[in-house]
Amino acid sequence: MSHGPANTEKLRVCAVSYLNTVPLVWGMLHGDQRDLFDLDFRVPSECADSLERGEADIGIVPSAELQRLGLEIIPGTGIGSRGPVRSILLISKVPRQEIKVLAADATSRTSVRLARTLLARNHGVRPQVVSLAPDLPAMLEAADAALIIGDNALRVDIAGCPYDVFDLGEEWTATTGLPMVFAVWAGRKEVVTPDLAQPFLDSCRYGLAHMEDIVRLESAPRGLSPEIVREYFARNVTLELGEQEYRGLELFLRYAAEFGMVEPSGIAQAC
């Protein structure tokens, strides 16, 4: 039986509308965790903004926003990768060391900072970043390279793409030897208590146990084939986070701070 939060009033939870979050909230939508929380869906950057404005108590928060907002992590689940993530793609018309302008879908602040960090550390370039709608031809017309994330990235035909395609999850792990964590459940310190971790973990495990239902119900509405969705969850995205994932998160925040992209400090977890 799932353990719910100690308080009786429903906490407001902001989740991400992308495919990668679906298993995390599947139990909250269909399992024993239904009715525990007041659930809302936004793009990643809007989840962080909702927490900042006090419109949500807990959200799936871009890793790059944790320190700025002073949030506490609810440990155990989130969105990460241990190699190719498939849903965070840098697509370039030129060699990476020649990228001067990067068009970015700015709905994920972590992905933008990851791209900037890897380009600076590995290729010695700090391109100007321009925020554009996630339309690949328009982005590449306006810039040397484009950062495509989420469901839009999953719809990219990598094999048929005429440009160089780089998976930023793969490059991060090749560079560091560690997983990458793109987002975590987090909330304001006054609402995050140790017993909150269990219902979030139970909801995720319910989703993973009902993956074929997710594939069947989520593929077509998102313009994705069942095979892509099934492979994405089997081989790419990591939803249960452990010690290695949190080491990768700490390193990402440290690297990003070195390049002036986030404030340097530790991360806090409710335990």
Backbone bond lengths (Angstrom), bond angles and torsions (degrees), N, CA, C in turn:
res aa  C-N    CA-C-N  psi(-1)  N-CA   C-N-CA  omega(-1)  CA-C   N-CA-C  phi
1 M - - - 1.468 - - 1.529 109.28 -
2 S 1.320 118.22 138.19 1.454 122.48 -177.01 1.518 110.88 -75.17
3 H 1.317 114.22 145.49 1.456 120.13 175.60 1.516 108.80 -97.45
4 G 1.297 117.82 129.60 1.454 121.46 179.69 1.508 110.85 -97.24
5 P 1.310 117.06 172.86 1.451 121.16 176.38 1.507 111.31 -63.95
6 A 1.321 115.45 153.83 1.461 120.61 -173.91 1.527 112.15 -67.95
7 N 1.341 117.35 -34.83 1.459 118.48 -177.66 1.520 110.79 -76.99
8 T 1.321 116.22 150.79 1.461 120.71 -175.17 1.525 111.78 -88.42
9 E 1.328 118.33 -25.80 1.455 120.54 178.40 1.528 108.99 -74.88
10 K 1.320 116.78 136.63 1.464 120.47 -177.33 1.521 111.05 -66.74
11 L 1.323 115.11 130.99 1.457 120.63 173.19 1.526 109.28 -79.49
12 R 1.319 116.12 143.77 1.464 121.60 178.57 1.522 108.89 -86.89
13 V 1.321 115.55 118.73 1.471 122.16 -175.72 1.523 109.37 -114.29
14 C 1.333 115.96 124.92 1.459 121.90 177.67 1.527 108.73 -102.18
15 A 1.328 116.87 118.23 1.459 122.41 179.36 1.526 109.52 -109.48
16 V 1.316 115.81 165.46 1.465 121.58 -178.27 1.521 109.40 -92.24
17 S 1.312 116.11 143.28 1.466 121.09 -176.10 1.524 113.40 -82.44
18 Y 1.333 119.07 -2.76 1.463 121.49 -179.43 1.527 111.29 -76.11
19 L 1.326 115.31 161.33 1.461 121.82 179.78 1.524 112.29 -55.90
20 N 1.343 117.10 -38.69 1.468 118.48 -172.21 1.516 113.86 -63.31
21 T 1.324 117.95 -17.68 1.463 120.75 179.77 1.525 113.03 -91.61
22 V 1.316 117.48 -13.04 1.469 120.51 -172.51 1.532 112.53 -55.21
23 P 1.358 120.14 -49.34 1.466 117.51 179.83 1.527 113.41 -62.78
24 L 1.320 117.35 -30.50 1.467 120.17 -179.31 1.523 111.87 -61.48
25 V 1.316 116.71 -33.85 1.468 120.10 -175.17 1.535 112.27 -108.03
26 W 1.338 117.61 5.53 1.456 119.98 -175.31 1.524 111.77 -61.31
27 G 1.318 116.57 -39.47 1.462 119.46 176.85 1.515 112.09 -67.55
28 M 1.336 116.91 -34.24 1.461 120.60 177.53 1.530 111.71 -68.94
29 L 1.337 115.34 -25.46 1.463 119.74 179.25 1.527 112.41 -92.30
30 H 1.345 117.10 -34.06 1.468 119.91 -170.18 1.537 114.61 -131.22
31 G 1.318 117.76 -10.94 1.457 119.86 -172.99 1.515 113.82 -110.21
32 D 1.333 115.39 -156.90 1.460 121.22 -177.26 1.525 113.24 -67.25
33 Q 1.322 116.58 -14.57 1.469 119.34 -178.88 1.537 112.14 -88.39
34 R 1.332 116.93 1.92 1.463 120.08 175.68 1.526 110.17 -57.26
35 D 1.309 115.60 140.15 1.466 123.88 175.85 1.533 114.21 73.00
36 L 1.353 117.34 3.38 1.459 118.56 174.53 1.524 111.43 -74.68
37 F 1.343 115.24 -33.58 1.459 120.16 -173.83 1.523 110.88 -129.35
38 D 1.314 115.18 158.50 1.463 122.70 171.12 1.527 106.18 -92.83
39 L 1.341 116.97 103.35 1.461 123.17 -167.52 1.521 111.21 -98.24
40 D 1.347 115.29 134.92 1.458 122.13 177.68 1.529 107.92 -134.70
41 F 1.350 117.21 155.14 1.469 121.14 -176.92 1.513 110.83 -122.75
42 R 1.343 116.23 132.97 1.464 123.68 178.63 1.530 109.27 -142.62
43 V 1.346 116.50 175.91 1.466 119.51 168.11 1.528 107.33 -79.57
44 P 1.372 118.63 162.52 1.466 120.27 -171.56 1.523 114.93 -53.84
45 S 1.329 117.89 -47.68 1.459 119.26 -176.98 1.524 111.36 -62.73
46 E 1.337 117.34 -33.74 1.463 120.84 -179.47 1.522 111.92 -70.90
47 C 1.341 117.31 -28.86 1.471 119.51 175.80 1.525 109.85 -63.03
48 A 1.333 115.78 -45.39 1.465 119.34 178.34 1.524 110.45 -61.83
49 D 1.321 116.42 -42.99 1.465 120.11 -179.33 1.529 111.53 -64.57
50 S 1.345 116.72 -36.75 1.468 120.33 178.80 1.520 111.06 -63.13
51 L 1.339 115.95 -40.52 1.463 119.56 176.55 1.520 110.99 -65.32
52 E 1.325 116.00 -42.33 1.465 120.12 -178.75 1.518 111.00 -62.60
53 R 1.328 117.05 -37.20 1.468 120.84 -178.77 1.527 112.79 -83.55
54 G 1.339 117.07 -3.91 1.451 119.66 -179.19 1.511 113.92 80.43
55 E 1.347 117.23 13.46 1.461 121.19 179.66 1.531 112.34 -84.30
56 A 1.330 116.97 -12.95 1.468 122.43 177.16 1.520 108.13 -137.66
57 D 1.327 115.42 152.44 1.463 120.82 177.29 1.524 111.41 -94.02
58 I 1.335 115.40 -35.33 1.467 122.78 -177.48 1.519 107.16 -137.46
59 G 1.329 116.52 146.09 1.455 119.39 176.40 1.511 111.47 -150.44
60 I 1.330 115.56 162.44 1.460 120.32 169.59 1.530 104.28 -84.82
61 V 1.305 116.36 106.04 1.462 122.96 -163.61 1.523 110.64 -107.92
62 P 1.340 118.52 133.26 1.463 120.23 173.38 1.525 110.57 -54.25
63 S 1.324 116.85 134.47 1.463 120.67 -176.97 1.524 111.84 -53.14
64 A 1.325 116.29 -37.79 1.461 120.63 -176.26 1.527 112.84 -66.30
65 E 1.327 118.51 -14.14 1.460 121.74 -177.51 1.524 113.12 -97.29
66 L 1.318 118.23 -7.71 1.463 121.03 -173.88 1.518 112.37 -58.63
67 Q 1.323 115.90 -48.68 1.462 119.17 -173.63 1.519 111.49 -73.72
68 R 1.321 116.94 -40.38 1.463 119.91 -179.62 1.524 111.02 -58.79
69 L 1.332 115.80 -38.60 1.460 119.91 -175.94 1.528 113.00 -91.58
70 G 1.340 117.40 -7.24 1.460 120.40 -179.91 1.510 113.54 62.83
71 L 1.336 116.38 40.29 1.462 121.31 -175.60 1.526 111.51 -90.61
72 E 1.324 114.62 158.07 1.456 120.99 176.61 1.521 109.56 -107.88
73 I 1.316 115.73 133.28 1.460 121.62 -178.04 1.523 110.77 -75.78
74 I 1.314 115.35 138.97 1.472 122.05 166.22 1.522 105.73 -92.82
75 P 1.322 118.85 109.32 1.460 120.77 -167.75 1.524 113.29 -76.34
76 G 1.338 114.48 158.21 1.455 121.18 170.64 1.506 115.26 113.51
77 T 1.334 117.47 -33.75 1.453 120.10 -177.92 1.525 110.23 -139.03
78 G 1.319 114.97 158.10 1.459 122.00 179.55 1.512 108.35 170.25
79 I 1.321 116.53 -157.06 1.463 121.50 -179.24 1.520 108.12 -124.74
80 G 1.321 116.32 114.26 1.454 120.81 -178.70 1.513 111.36 -142.96
81 S 1.316 114.57 -176.47 1.469 120.36 175.55 1.519 108.22 -150.68
82 R 1.325 115.10 155.28 1.466 121.60 177.84 1.525 110.81 -118.07
83 G 1.308 115.86 24.67 1.459 123.71 -176.44 1.514 107.15 164.36
84 P 1.331 118.08 -142.12 1.465 119.17 178.23 1.531 111.38 -57.10
85 V 1.338 116.37 129.84 1.461 120.30 -179.37 1.525 111.29 -100.75
86 R 1.327 117.02 -21.29 1.467 125.34 176.09 1.535 114.43 72.30
87 S 1.318 118.25 -25.60 1.463 120.80 -175.83 1.529 113.06 -105.22
88 I 1.336 117.70 9.96 1.469 122.20 173.97 1.524 106.26 -131.84
89 L 1.332 116.81 99.44 1.463 120.92 -172.56 1.530 111.02 -120.19
90 L 1.332 115.12 133.81 1.459 122.05 169.19 1.522 107.04 -103.20
91 I 1.312 116.67 117.49 1.466 122.25 -176.45 1.522 107.43 -114.40
92 S 1.348 116.03 120.93 1.465 120.07 -169.13 1.523 112.36 -126.69
93 K 1.347 114.55 139.70 1.461 121.36 174.54 1.527 111.34 -84.13
94 V 1.335 116.91 -17.05 1.465 121.63 -174.77 1.529 108.50 -128.64
95 P 1.346 118.62 164.38 1.463 119.87 172.00 1.526 110.68 -55.66
96 R 1.319 116.06 146.58 1.467 119.00 -173.17 1.529 112.99 -58.29
97 Q 1.323 117.22 -34.32 1.469 119.12 -179.81 1.527 112.81 -71.18
98 E 1.346 116.95 -4.81 1.467 120.90 179.00 1.535 112.73 -110.13
99 I 1.335 116.87 5.71 1.470 119.85 179.74 1.531 109.37 -70.76
100 K 1.320 115.83 119.09 1.469 121.32 177.97 1.532 112.01 -106.91
101 V 1.333 116.11 -31.55 1.463 121.08 178.61 1.525 108.32 -129.50
102 L 1.323 115.96 126.56 1.460 122.83 179.27 1.515 109.10 -115.67
103 A 1.330 116.53 119.94 1.462 121.25 174.53 1.521 108.32 -87.40
104 A 1.319 116.45 128.32 1.460 120.32 -173.65 1.517 111.11 -127.61
105 D 1.329 114.49 138.29 1.460 120.88 165.95 1.526 105.41 -78.37
106 A 1.313 116.84 102.99 1.458 121.48 -168.74 1.525 113.27 -81.59
107 T 1.333 118.75 13.51 1.461 119.29 178.16 1.527 112.08 -71.47
108 S 1.333 118.04 -14.40 1.463 120.46 173.98 1.512 109.19 -121.98
109 R 1.308 116.28 107.68 1.458 120.65 -178.57 1.522 111.46 -70.80
110 T 1.334 117.98 -30.99 1.454 120.17 178.14 1.522 110.71 -64.01
111 S 1.321 117.77 -44.32 1.459 120.69 -177.61 1.521 111.26 -63.16
112 V 1.331 116.77 -40.03 1.463 120.23 178.19 1.519 110.04 -62.99
113 R 1.317 117.42 -44.11 1.461 119.92 -178.92 1.515 111.60 -71.27
114 L 1.329 117.02 -33.12 1.466 119.56 175.34 1.520 110.19 -64.12
115 A 1.316 117.07 -45.96 1.458 120.60 179.02 1.524 110.69 -59.80
116 R 1.319 116.94 -45.98 1.468 120.30 -179.58 1.522 110.94 -64.23
117 T 1.334 117.26 -40.22 1.464 121.00 -179.76 1.523 111.35 -64.41
118 L 1.344 117.31 -47.30 1.462 120.66 -178.92 1.529 111.41 -66.85
119 L 1.324 117.22 -39.39 1.465 119.55 178.64 1.524 110.91 -64.95
120 A 1.323 116.69 -39.27 1.469 119.79 179.96 1.522 111.29 -71.37
121 R 1.329 117.66 -48.24 1.468 121.13 -176.27 1.518 111.99 -70.17
122 N 1.322 117.16 -45.33 1.473 120.76 -170.24 1.516 113.72 -92.50
123 H 1.339 116.67 -23.52 1.466 118.67 -171.82 1.525 113.35 -130.06
124 G 1.330 117.29 -0.10 1.450 120.97 173.12 1.511 115.23 67.19
125 V 1.340 117.25 26.14 1.459 119.66 -179.69 1.529 110.27 -124.84
126 R 1.327 114.77 147.33 1.462 121.74 177.05 1.521 107.77 -129.45
127 P 1.316 116.93 79.77 1.460 119.41 -174.95 1.522 112.66 -68.45
128 Q 1.321 114.15 155.40 1.463 120.02 168.07 1.525 107.53 -67.94
129 V 1.335 116.67 133.70 1.464 121.05 179.69 1.519 108.91 -105.55
130 V 1.334 115.71 124.24 1.458 120.66 176.65 1.519 108.62 -115.15
131 S 1.316 116.28 137.36 1.462 121.61 -177.82 1.525 109.81 -91.04
132 L 1.331 115.44 121.65 1.452 121.14 179.72 1.521 110.00 -134.83
133 A 1.327 116.33 159.34 1.465 120.55 173.28 1.524 109.07 -61.08
134 P 1.336 117.52 149.45 1.466 120.84 -174.73 1.524 113.44 -75.28
135 D 1.329 115.59 65.38 1.459 122.28 175.37 1.521 106.67 -116.54
136 L 1.346 117.15 107.54 1.459 121.12 -169.22 1.523 113.47 -58.90
137 P 1.350 120.73 -48.51 1.470 118.90 179.50 1.527 113.01 -59.32
138 A 1.316 117.01 -42.34 1.463 120.26 179.80 1.525 110.92 -66.75
139 M 1.318 117.16 -38.63 1.466 120.99 179.51 1.527 110.56 -63.70
140 L 1.335 116.03 -44.02 1.466 119.42 -177.36 1.522 111.90 -75.94
141 E 1.308 117.21 -18.82 1.465 119.87 173.35 1.526 110.28 -73.07
142 A 1.331 116.24 -31.65 1.461 121.37 -176.01 1.523 113.32 -93.82
143 A 1.332 118.00 -13.49 1.463 120.22 -172.23 1.530 110.92 -147.73
144 D 1.333 115.15 170.18 1.469 120.77 178.54 1.524 111.58 -76.15
145 A 1.336 116.14 -28.17 1.457 120.93 -176.53 1.523 109.05 -150.02
146 A 1.332 115.42 161.67 1.461 121.33 -178.52 1.519 109.78 -131.82
147 L 1.315 115.87 141.52 1.456 122.36 174.16 1.526 107.70 -106.19
148 I 1.334 115.64 115.91 1.473 122.31 -178.23 1.522 107.77 -115.85
149 I 1.333 116.80 134.13 1.464 119.81 -175.10 1.525 111.08 -130.97
150 G 1.338 114.98 167.03 1.454 122.23 170.63 1.517 113.45 64.27
151 D 1.329 115.68 -145.00 1.460 121.07 -176.93 1.526 111.32 -61.46
152 N 1.329 117.18 -33.22 1.472 119.56 178.13 1.524 110.95 -61.82
153 A 1.321 117.43 -38.78 1.465 120.72 177.69 1.527 111.25 -67.46
154 L 1.319 116.62 -38.14 1.464 119.93 -179.97 1.529 111.73 -65.98
155 R 1.324 116.47 -23.97 1.468 119.79 178.50 1.531 112.87 -84.16
156 V 1.325 118.33 -6.62 1.466 121.50 178.31 1.529 109.68 -73.74
157 D 1.314 116.18 129.96 1.464 121.97 175.03 1.526 107.61 -83.39
158 I 1.320 116.39 92.97 1.459 120.55 -174.88 1.527 111.14 -61.49
159 A 1.325 117.11 -44.16 1.468 120.65 -177.08 1.527 111.50 -63.28
160 G 1.335 116.80 -33.66 1.456 119.83 -177.17 1.519 114.27 -95.91
161 C 1.334 117.28 2.41 1.461 120.16 -177.64 1.531 110.22 -74.57
162 P 1.336 118.68 130.14 1.462 120.78 -178.37 1.529 113.79 -77.97
163 Y 1.330 117.21 -3.73 1.460 121.08 -177.76 1.527 110.20 -109.80
164 D 1.332 116.37 170.55 1.458 121.12 175.65 1.531 108.88 -73.56
165 V 1.314 115.51 131.02 1.465 121.44 -179.14 1.523 108.61 -117.73
166 F 1.324 116.22 124.36 1.459 121.52 -178.69 1.521 108.93 -120.67
167 D 1.322 115.56 127.58 1.460 122.77 177.89 1.529 107.51 -87.87
168 L 1.327 117.51 115.61 1.455 119.88 -173.41 1.528 113.04 -73.38
169 G 1.322 117.83 -25.33 1.458 119.03 172.16 1.522 110.82 -64.85
170 E 1.313 115.85 -43.12 1.467 121.46 178.68 1.529 110.91 -63.83
171 E 1.336 116.35 -43.49 1.468 118.38 -178.37 1.523 111.57 -68.66
172 W 1.330 117.24 -36.79 1.468 119.58 177.46 1.523 111.03 -60.58
173 T 1.326 117.17 -48.95 1.457 120.46 -177.39 1.523 111.12 -68.28
174 A 1.340 117.94 -36.65 1.461 120.35 176.08 1.524 111.03 -63.95
175 T 1.334 116.71 -33.30 1.463 121.71 -178.87 1.514 111.98 -77.36
176 T 1.320 117.67 -39.72 1.471 121.66 -169.29 1.525 114.24 -110.48
177 G 1.327 117.38 -21.31 1.462 120.28 -172.96 1.512 113.43 76.26
178 L 1.333 117.18 9.36 1.457 121.78 -176.44 1.522 111.02 -123.16
179 P 1.335 117.11 158.17 1.466 119.96 172.92 1.524 110.97 -64.97
180 M 1.327 115.36 161.76 1.458 122.16 172.68 1.524 108.11 -109.66
181 V 1.316 116.31 136.73 1.466 121.58 175.51 1.525 108.05 -114.30
182 F 1.316 115.75 117.64 1.457 121.26 -176.33 1.520 112.43 -89.63
183 A 1.324 116.68 -32.48 1.469 119.83 -177.57 1.517 109.43 -157.38
184 V 1.313 115.67 152.66 1.467 121.66 178.32 1.521 108.73 -137.53
185 W 1.317 115.19 158.43 1.463 118.98 167.64 1.522 107.62 -72.94
186 A 1.307 117.08 131.30 1.463 121.09 179.54 1.515 109.17 -153.74
187 G 1.313 114.77 161.11 1.457 119.68 -179.88 1.509 112.07 -156.29
188 R 1.287 115.12 176.40 1.457 120.32 176.95 1.526 109.13 -65.98
189 K 1.312 115.31 145.44 1.465 120.04 -171.42 1.521 112.32 -60.82
190 E 1.319 117.35 -30.19 1.465 118.64 -177.03 1.527 113.18 -73.79
191 V 1.349 118.10 -14.65 1.464 119.21 -179.67 1.527 112.88 -108.44
192 V 1.347 117.97 -16.85 1.466 120.58 -176.73 1.523 109.24 -86.65
193 T 1.330 115.22 117.72 1.458 122.06 178.86 1.523 109.02 -123.17
194 P 1.338 118.47 158.29 1.466 120.20 -176.16 1.520 114.55 -56.24
195 D 1.343 118.56 -32.87 1.463 119.76 -176.64 1.527 113.03 -75.20
196 L 1.342 117.73 -7.28 1.465 120.03 178.43 1.526 112.50 -70.63
197 A 1.328 117.66 -26.29 1.467 119.85 -174.35 1.525 111.65 -62.02
198 Q 1.328 117.71 -36.01 1.466 120.18 -172.62 1.526 114.09 -64.28
199 P 1.340 120.51 -48.38 1.465 118.18 179.59 1.530 112.88 -64.14
200 F 1.318 118.43 -31.87 1.466 120.21 177.17 1.532 110.39 -68.79
201 L 1.332 116.64 -40.65 1.462 120.13 176.59 1.523 110.82 -66.89
202 D 1.331 117.36 -42.44 1.469 120.95 179.49 1.527 110.95 -62.45
203 S 1.338 117.30 -40.60 1.461 120.58 179.30 1.518 110.86 -63.40
204 C 1.331 116.95 -42.80 1.468 121.29 177.94 1.528 111.27 -62.36
205 R 1.305 117.01 -46.36 1.477 120.37 -178.12 1.527 110.76 -66.79
206 Y 1.317 116.72 -32.39 1.462 119.67 174.64 1.525 109.37 -63.61
207 G 1.331 116.99 -43.22 1.456 120.60 177.75 1.518 112.39 -62.42
208 L 1.328 117.06 -45.05 1.465 120.44 -179.97 1.526 111.03 -63.59
209 A 1.339 116.43 -33.58 1.467 120.44 179.16 1.525 112.26 -75.62
210 H 1.322 117.13 -15.70 1.469 121.80 -179.68 1.532 110.69 -117.92
211 M 1.328 115.02 38.24 1.461 119.85 -174.94 1.522 112.53 -61.44
212 E 1.316 118.77 -37.37 1.464 119.71 -179.39 1.526 111.89 -65.84
213 D 1.326 117.22 -31.58 1.469 119.66 173.55 1.528 110.19 -65.70
214 I 1.332 116.30 -41.96 1.466 120.54 178.33 1.525 110.22 -62.63
215 V 1.324 116.96 -45.82 1.465 120.89 179.05 1.530 110.25 -58.94
216 R 1.319 116.54 -45.06 1.462 121.38 -176.21 1.526 111.73 -66.81
217 L 1.317 116.87 -40.28 1.461 120.59 -172.49 1.529 113.92 -90.38
218 E 1.321 117.73 -24.26 1.465 120.26 -171.63 1.527 113.83 -103.65
219 S 1.318 119.27 -19.71 1.469 120.75 -172.85 1.525 111.99 -64.21
220 A 1.314 117.43 -62.12 1.467 121.10 -173.28 1.530 113.16 -60.91
221 P 1.338 119.99 -45.85 1.465 118.96 -179.83 1.525 113.62 -59.88
222 R 1.325 116.90 -22.92 1.462 120.63 -178.89 1.532 111.92 -98.47
223 G 1.326 116.89 3.82 1.456 120.12 179.79 1.506 113.23 70.04
224 L 1.339 116.87 31.63 1.457 122.14 -177.71 1.518 109.89 -122.72
225 S 1.316 116.22 149.98 1.459 119.74 176.41 1.531 109.97 -78.08
226 P 1.331 117.65 151.56 1.463 119.34 175.67 1.524 112.03 -56.48
227 E 1.342 117.34 -34.99 1.462 120.80 -178.47 1.526 111.27 -64.07
228 I 1.337 116.44 -42.14 1.467 119.81 179.70 1.522 110.23 -65.05
229 V 1.330 117.28 -43.73 1.464 120.58 -179.10 1.525 110.40 -64.44
230 R 1.318 116.84 -44.93 1.474 121.35 -179.08 1.530 110.55 -62.24
231 E 1.330 116.23 -45.18 1.469 120.34 -178.98 1.524 111.51 -68.10
232 Y 1.317 116.14 -36.57 1.462 120.55 179.75 1.526 110.95 -57.42
233 F 1.323 116.54 -47.57 1.463 119.11 -178.81 1.527 112.37 -77.24
234 A 1.316 117.54 -26.58 1.464 120.27 -179.41 1.527 111.91 -78.89
235 R 1.350 117.23 -34.74 1.463 119.57 -168.65 1.520 114.99 -121.23
236 N 1.306 117.90 -17.82 1.463 118.48 -170.46 1.520 114.43 -112.48
237 V 1.298 117.00 -68.20 1.461 119.79 -172.37 1.532 110.62 -80.20
238 T 1.328 116.27 141.89 1.457 124.31 177.15 1.524 108.34 -112.50
239 L 1.329 116.48 125.84 1.467 120.27 -174.65 1.532 113.75 -110.29
240 E 1.321 117.27 -23.58 1.463 119.92 173.03 1.520 108.03 -99.30
241 L 1.317 115.86 124.68 1.456 121.48 -173.20 1.525 110.62 -107.09
242 G 1.334 114.94 135.90 1.457 121.30 178.40 1.514 111.60 -124.54
243 E 1.328 115.77 -161.75 1.466 121.36 -174.79 1.528 112.60 -57.46
244 Q 1.338 117.41 -42.79 1.461 120.21 -178.79 1.531 111.53 -64.57
245 E 1.327 115.84 -40.18 1.466 119.05 178.40 1.532 111.17 -61.72
246 Y 1.330 117.20 -42.79 1.461 119.12 -179.19 1.525 111.64 -70.77
247 R 1.341 117.25 -29.72 1.475 119.49 171.95 1.523 110.09 -64.09
248 G 1.329 116.35 -42.36 1.459 120.19 177.30 1.519 111.76 -62.58
249 L 1.331 116.73 -39.19 1.459 121.14 178.38 1.525 111.09 -63.28
250 E 1.332 116.60 -46.31 1.467 120.39 178.15 1.527 110.94 -58.43
251 L 1.335 116.47 -42.91 1.456 120.25 -178.37 1.527 110.87 -66.97
252 F 1.329 117.20 -41.13 1.466 119.92 177.78 1.523 110.67 -59.23
253 L 1.328 117.38 -45.15 1.457 120.50 -179.48 1.525 110.88 -65.41
254 R 1.333 116.69 -35.35 1.463 119.13 178.13 1.522 111.23 -68.93
255 Y 1.331 116.73 -45.29 1.464 120.38 177.96 1.524 111.12 -60.87
256 A 1.324 116.50 -45.55 1.458 119.81 -178.99 1.519 110.90 -62.90
257 A 1.344 117.00 -36.78 1.461 120.65 178.20 1.525 111.28 -65.22
258 E 1.339 116.88 -35.47 1.458 120.65 179.16 1.520 111.51 -60.44
259 F 1.335 115.94 -30.25 1.459 120.59 -179.08 1.531 111.85 -100.40
260 G 1.347 115.22 16.60 1.455 119.69 174.54 1.515 114.58 70.77
261 M 1.352 116.88 26.72 1.459 119.67 -175.52 1.526 113.12 -100.72
262 V 1.328 117.93 -23.35 1.468 121.43 174.22 1.517 107.51 -142.67
263 E 1.317 116.31 163.03 1.456 120.36 177.11 1.515 109.52 -77.91
264 P 1.350 118.66 132.80 1.459 120.05 179.85 1.529 111.20 -73.72
265 S 1.323 116.38 127.49 1.461 122.42 173.49 1.516 106.96 -174.07
266 G 1.338 116.06 172.73 1.453 119.89 178.63 1.511 111.31 -79.96
267 I 1.332 116.45 173.61 1.453 120.81 175.17 1.519 108.39 -112.11
268 A 1.319 115.92 147.97 1.454 121.41 -177.43 1.515 109.81 -110.57
269 Q 1.325 114.99 140.74 1.461 120.09 175.53 1.508 109.83 -127.20
270 A 1.315 116.53 141.43 1.466 120.27 169.36 1.512 107.31 -76.74
271 C 1.313 116.60 131.07 1.468 118.72 -177.51 1.514 110.77 -137.16
